[in-house]
């Protein structure tokens, strides 16, 4: 291996830097707390606690993730594929590591792997692995894994002006998705580019692309949606060039990938047969719409790419016309023109041109295909991959065109981008660490509660009175660090009845002491909170202004009906209503909430710590 790795010493050194930049913030956090650290790392990327809860669910033996947060519905087929969580759970299953420890370790490894894959793809798009090509590929890898947010100029300006600072770690620190999808996507791209070039190792490339596609099918819609779009465009472009053998090899990856992903596809078909499927997919981000969305970054990259290709084409025509030896020895003008065109067309279009067109056009199609198909799933997440694709195209152009024109301009550009990416990466990680440290230092106090719950029966259910954002976060962390489930949750992405969110929210309002007379005023002041439990789709959940042709009347109807439903709920026995679903504990914070619980139900307090009080609810587990 050493002879193979030695030529890539600079890339391997950079890999170490990338891994340390992603992983060290949690190490510094642990060291700074010393003995006060109790196994709760800094989960400072979006939905990180929920992903950890899904990983814990696999470790607890619910491998399908049919209902990762609620006790009920666990035998239902999953809407969100569990492959990514399975990969994170394996160290816990095999070696006994805690899911939290695996998550911290993954931050050292997975972003570094993504960097290497970007590096490998750039080397293939720019030819042989010479020193300048390696530097170009390293700069691109740094841009993708550390400088991703640099393309968001408004955010960068807000940081430079001091108006804002990063509050979360870099994108690829987020567990499961999008990092695994990015790794599988770039593995897929490397394989299909090898096929497009007509590699002699056809079988290996087909197998690599098929396995990568299968892993994406079982992991993340946005990665396989992007991959399929790119592959489709690439096949069309090569069909136009009549490269039928290569097209056949590329097309073969889809049925093979589907075959490898058969277990997930079977579950997907099972889920589609459920009467709850239609409402569940709407709650999971589906939109029925023909609304046009424009990916400005890809469009700008495409315009620049085409302009530089045209400039390079005419530049080559001019150069070949003055230097071609054959032309200098002929006296027939018609032969001069034919030979000139032949020499130019040998360079245009090259395979890297076609592949870059496929990356850009495929990314644009994935983002805007709903204009024709009439449906899309939260397309804003596609930018997690279309931005890196645009970066890959940009660095392919930098080396293949800009460097051949002026190597000083090329060297300056890649140096500036690489240094900016490194600086931005350090700045983001340091700022996010400083922001999150006090919060997660405080959350170490939850460890006694987690230990108590872990001594309880597996799959116990805790009803958390979410009276503030921190208690809402605690509700998320309980299934991430214990074997317990939530009673009420806003994460209703499974095949569950629509009324489950309403029932949980009504119980929550009663636990807070909201009266029949006060419910209208409360909902008027907390409409966004109510939407989190009653939403029928993500337009209502997140207040999206796009997709005007998509009807969001259902949420408003539910909000209007809730006051009457809540008044009816108040007339019923609270104990009987809570027993509709499994419940083992009620968790509240503060003396006022404890008083309300005592007034509602005669419960025994079984745990108290740091202002938190846990009450045992009379067991109703035998009903489930």
PyMOL commands that set and color helices and strands:
alter all, ss='L'
color gray80, all
select helices_A, chain A and resi 2-6+9-36+48-59+83-95+99-125+131-145+148-151+153-161+171-173+179-196+202-217+221-240+244-260+262-272+277-283+296-323+325-328+333-347+351-368+370-373+379-405+407-454+469-481+499-511+519-525+527-534+538-542+553-570+574-578+591-600+621-623
alter helices_A, ss='H'
color red, helices_A
select strands_A, chain A and resi 286-288+375-377+461-464+485-486+585-589+604-609+612-616
alter strands_A, ss='S'
color yellow, strands_A
deselect
rebuild
show_as cartoon
